[in-house]
Amino acid sequence: MQFQDALRAEQARYIHKTVPTAAFGGLIIVGIIVVVFRKVVPEHYLYIWLAAFIVLTTIRMIIWARYRRQEFDPTVARAWLRQAVGAAAVSGVLWGCGSLFMFPPGQLQYQFTFMFALEMMAVAAMFSYSSHFPTFLAFFIPSMPPGIIGLAIQEGGGSQQIGFAIGILMLSVVIIGSVRFFNRMILDTIRLRFENVELVAQLTVQKDAAESANVAKTRFLAAASHDLRQPIHALNLYLGAFGQIALPRPATSLLGKVRQCVQIMDEMFRALLDVSKLDAGAIQAQICVFPLGPLLARTRVEFEPQARAKGVELRVVRSSAFVSSDPVLVERILRNLVSNAVRYTERGRIVVGCRRRGASLCICVYDTGLGIDEPDQRLIFEEFYQVGNRERDRAKGLGLGLAIVQRLARLLGSKITLRSRPGHGSLFAFDLPVAGHVELPPLKVARMNGAARRFAGALIVVVDDEELILDAAKTLLEQWECTVIAATSGAAALSQLAASSRPPDVLICDYRLRGTETGVGVVEAVRNEFNADIPALLITGDTNPDQIRQITASGLAVLHKPLREEELNDALCALCTPTTALRN
């Protein structure tokens, strides 16, 4: 529908709503005039005049009822407005005809009463028909001028009648101007409403497009991440096995560079996975009381060499405070903030410390780096947004670090605050509840000797539908002197286990296998076959939130692709019993 058609439809709706009030209101005024004037005006004139108005009102209401249930499309709106203009014109003509006999000679009070009633009808028409100026004019032109002229030329009229006629004329001019003003105001209001509706429609379309794009991005990342993790996962395992072989010095140097490249890719995928897990609600805060001192000390040990290599001073202020929060998540937040500070600080220093604020402890990371412009400060916590990395240097990450930090802080009920000035550095901070000092038992770490950590003699079943990953895992585990059964499905694994004289010590299963089979199903099938609670480890490259929830709900130990050999080694240490290496 074009704008003019839509505007006409709105005018038609407004006029249609006012017809009953205008028609019956006018009929009531006519009835009052007939009662008042019947002693000074021939009654047959009055009754004919009243009958004409009754007929007109009846016709108008019949037409009004016909249009009551119709949709005012352009055709209907034009037809209705034509009939409204016609009905207003007939009403105006009848009022004009009344001027022929409503001025009894010498009866000034009656003459003024009729003109006053006529002027009030004009004012009422101003409010009823102001949305459609032609309808108002159709009533006003045939009704008012005859009355003004009739009053001015009345026989025996004096200066009072002429003065009153001039006053009525001036008031009529004011009414016409007011109607014109109201008409423009109403049209502007309707026009603005249409523009707002159009803007809302455009915003809705853009919002839907943005949401669709976001859903498509999530699906793409989930699919691409899973597919790309497979070869990187295999590459990590092969590199782990390769590292067990004695190599010449040049080959060792090249292997180190290859592992560095793989580590960069690995960190990018892990950042994507962290965002997916947080959005899925797969990470839950485990609140406890812990000291900040060891956490700060680990931070200094980890990042001081990196800062020193850039010529940046890293200062970590000691703290004896105890806080109530999740130590793992707090450490991840702090590590991300310090890592960002080291990455974006080329000279000067970085200070990490704590500040007491009532019942809270504020952990602060201050740097003398690039600083952040105020417009960018609202954007840096969004995914994939990076300041000062227009060349998209992959060594600087994907721009997910602060997005993860914000989600983790929200999970802990905290909030990341930022103060920054370009060229003067930045201050990131977050608050944690202070806890009273508690005596913690000394942490006992079981150190395993090299032979034990290589799981010599352990029978490990590996199930993965990717032949490359299967071969890489088997190669690495055999380097650790394990006995390995490798299979692409649960049925194949059970078939090979049928020839074994003992149950497996550990199951390592990919979560997503061919068809509808999953690693969870394979673990259940093998455990049922041997009627034993065999330690099991799920490996997954999924980032889809629903998949992550399902994996977490299984209760099995989970590691995410791409997997480093030391992570697999640590997981097997946790799953294997001390007697595993003795079985053979």
Secondary structure, DSSP 8 states (H G I E B T S, - for coil): --HHHHHHHHHHHHHHHHHHHHHHHHHHHHHHHHHHHTTTS-HHHHHHHHHHHHHHHHHHHHHHHHTTTS---HHHHHHHHHHHHHHHHHHHHHHHHHTTTS--TT-HHHHHHHHHHHHHHHHHHHHHHTTSHHHHHHHHHHHHHHHHHHHHT-TT--HHHHHHHHHHHHHHHHHHHHHHHHHHHHHHHHHHHHHHHHHHHHHHHHHHHHHHHHHHHHHHHHHHHHHHHHHHHHHHHHHHHHTTS---HHHHHHHHHHHHHHHHHHHHHHHHHHHHHHHHT------EEEEHHHHHHHHHHHHHHHHHHTT-EEEE-----EEEE-HHHHHHHHHHHHHHHHHH--SSEEEEEEEEETTEEEEEEEE-SS---HHHHTTTTSTT--SS-TT--GGG--S-HHHHHHHHHHHTT---EEEEETTTEEEEEEEEEEE--------------HHHHTTTT-EEEEE-S-HHHHHHHHHHHHHTT-EEEEESSHHHHHHHHTT-SS--SEEEEESB-STT-BHHHHHHHHHHHHTS---EEEEE----HHHHHHHHHT-SEEEESS--HHHHHHHHHHHS-TTGGG--
